[in-house]
Each structure stands twice: as structure tokens, then as C-alpha cells.
Amino acid sequence: MTDRLVALGQSKTDYPMEYDPLVLETFTNPQRHTEYTIEIEAPEFTCLCPKTGQPDFATIAISYAPADLCVESKSLKLYLFSFRQTGAFHEDVTNKIATDLYKLLKPLWLQVTGKFNARGGISFWPTVRFDRDSIDPEVL
């Protein structure tokens, strides 16, 4: 399996200005013989409310048990940045992130939680979990 790393090590970073799952990159899991969990927290996630255009702020929490591939962190940062000008509901954004990462990594399991800041006194924290044993790949 060949690592697919392009963004890592570039001296100048080009930030995507619209949603782009193709910026995600992977590398070969160096511990394929061991089941373990990778936990990632992105506390500066932003997207736009699709109705008002106002910014929504969230912490995106990602946990997964890698199989053959791991997500490269700089590409993940660029991917999450690509939502900055995207209008989407909290539930949709969280599902989209989970689906894109699951399709890319094909992990043993993956969970994504969007911990969105309160608007109007209400916080939404949608959580999506995909498990290799229970997910129908045709649905994704």
C-alpha cells in the first residue's frame, strides 16, 4: 500500500475555499497488527447556517480504529477548513464528515461528533458511528 501524501511538507498551504473531500490524504497504518483507537479533536471548526448564512462554530471529535490506513493530519485540517464557506445543517455536516472519512479509511469503526456551540440557547451535538460489522457499504 502506497502512502498518498501531497500537502504535508509544502512550504505554502493552499486552503480550499469550498467543500472538498479530495484534499484528504492517508498513510499506511504502521501498527496494522494491533487494534487501537485514534482520537482527534478539531476545536476551531466553522461552517455556515444554510438559512441565515451566519457562521456556526463547533468542535469536531473524531475517533476511529484504523485498519490499513490512517488519515494524515494536515490534510484533515484542510478538509475541515473546506467547510468554512459551506452552508449545511449540523446534522448534515457531521454525517458528511463521518461518511467521507469512513469511505476513505475503511476503518474497523469510526465515530464523529459535532459539538456545535449554542445558538438561541440550544446546543446540538450530533454523533455518527459506522461499524464495519454493521454498516451496509451500499448505503454510503
C-alpha positions in Angstrom: 0.0 0.0 0.0 1.4 3.4 -1.0 1.1 6.5 1.1 -0.7 9.3 -0.6 0.8 12.4 0.9 0.9 15.7 -1.1 0.0 18.5 1.3 2.4 17.5 4.1 5.7 19.4 3.9 4.5 22.1 1.4 6.0 25.4 2.2 2.9 27.3 1.2 -0.5 25.9 2.2 -3.4 26.4 -0.3 -6.7 26.5 1.7 -9.7 25.2 -0.2 -12.5 27.7 -0.4 -15.3 25.2 -0.8 -16.1 21.7 0.4 -13.5 19.3 -1.0 -13.1 15.7 0.3 -10.4 15.1 -2.3 -7.9 17.0 -0.1 -7.9 14.1 2.4 -4.7 12.1 2.4 -3.8 8.8 4.0 -0.7 6.9 5.1 -0.3 3.2 5.9 -1.2 2.2 9.4 2.2 1.4 11.0 0.5 -0.9 13.6 -1.9 -3.0 11.5 -1.4 -6.0 13.7 -2.8 -4.1 16.7 -6.4 -2.8 17.2 -6.1 0.7 18.7 -8.0 3.9 18.7 -7.1 7.3 17.2 -8.9 10.2 18.7 -8.8 13.6 17.0 -10.3 16.9 18.2 -10.7 20.0 16.0 -11.9 22.8 18.2 -12.0 25.5 15.5 -14.4 24.1 13.0 -16.7 26.5 11.2 -19.4 26.3 8.6 -22.4 28.4 7.7 -26.1 28.1 8.6 -27.8 27.2 5.3 -30.8 29.5 6.1 -29.2 32.7 7.6 -25.6 32.5 6.3 -24.4 33.1 9.8 -21.3 31.2 11.0 -21.7 28.1 13.2 -18.8 27.1 15.4 -18.0 23.6 16.7 -15.5 21.2 18.0 -15.4 18.1 15.7 -14.4 15.0 17.7 -13.3 12.0 15.6 -12.5 8.6 16.9 -11.6 5.5 14.9 -9.9 2.2 14.9 -7.7 2.1 11.8 -7.4 -1.0 9.6 -4.9 -0.4 6.8 -4.9 3.4 6.6 -4.7 6.4 8.8 -5.8 10.0 7.9 -2.9 12.5 7.6 -3.5 15.4 10.0 -2.6 18.3 7.7 -5.0 17.1 5.0 -7.7 16.6 7.6 -7.2 20.2 8.7 -7.5 21.4 5.1 -10.6 19.2 4.6 -12.3 20.6 7.7 -11.4 24.1 6.6 -13.1 23.4 3.3 -16.5 23.6 5.1 -15.9 27.2 6.2 -18.0 28.7 3.4 -20.4 25.8 3.1 -24.0 26.1 4.2 -25.1 23.0 6.0 -27.1 21.9 9.0 -25.2 20.5 11.9 -26.5 17.0 11.4 -25.6 17.1 7.7 -22.1 18.3 8.3 -21.4 15.6 10.9 -22.8 12.9 8.7 -20.8 14.1 5.7 -17.5 14.1 7.7 -18.2 10.7 9.0 -19.1 9.3 5.6 -16.1 10.8 3.8 -13.7 9.5 6.4 -15.3 6.1 6.5 -15.2 5.7 2.7 -11.5 6.9 2.7 -10.1 4.9 5.6 -12.4 1.8 5.7 -11.6 1.6 9.5 -12.9 -1.1 11.9 -15.2 1.6 13.3 -15.4 5.3 13.2 -17.3 7.9 15.3 -17.7 11.6 14.6 -19.4 14.1 17.0 -20.1 17.7 16.0 -20.1 19.7 19.3 -21.7 22.8 18.0 -21.8 26.0 20.1 -25.2 27.2 21.3 -27.4 29.3 19.1 -30.5 30.7 20.6 -29.7 28.9 23.9 -29.6 25.4 22.4 -26.5 23.3 21.6 -26.6 20.5 19.1 -24.1 17.6 19.3 -24.9 15.1 16.5 -23.0 11.9 16.6 -22.5 9.4 13.8 -21.0 6.0 14.2 -20.1 3.5 11.5 -19.0 0.0 12.4 -17.5 -2.3 9.8 -19.7 -5.2 11.0 -23.0 -3.4 10.9 -22.7 -0.8 8.1 -24.1 -1.6 4.6 -21.4 -0.3 2.2 -24.1 0.3 -0.5 -25.7 2.9 1.7 -22.6 5.1 1.8 
